[in-house]
Amino acid sequence: MGKYHSVIIGQGKPLIFLPALGFSGNEGLNIAESLAGSYECHLLDLPGLGKSDGLKGSVSMLDIASWVKQYADQTS
């Protein structure tokens, strides 16, 4: 699936931050810092944004959902 890029902040139950389209995962830094005592926050760059590799061809929401699930599966 390519390279994923995320910044992980905190410890506890995993939580994946998905930024608005066009922004990198670091947009959630303030939120992650406030939750860091209870959650392991993954500030994930969506495909083709920030430092994550893009997806090839026409991309649907199902493709994005699959991409995020694969990230979650590999980090668990």
Secondary structure, 3 states (H helix, E strand, C coil): CCCCCEEEECCCEEEEECCCCCCCHHHHHHHHHHHCCCEEEEEECCCCCCCCCCCCCCCCHHHHHHHHHHHHHHHC
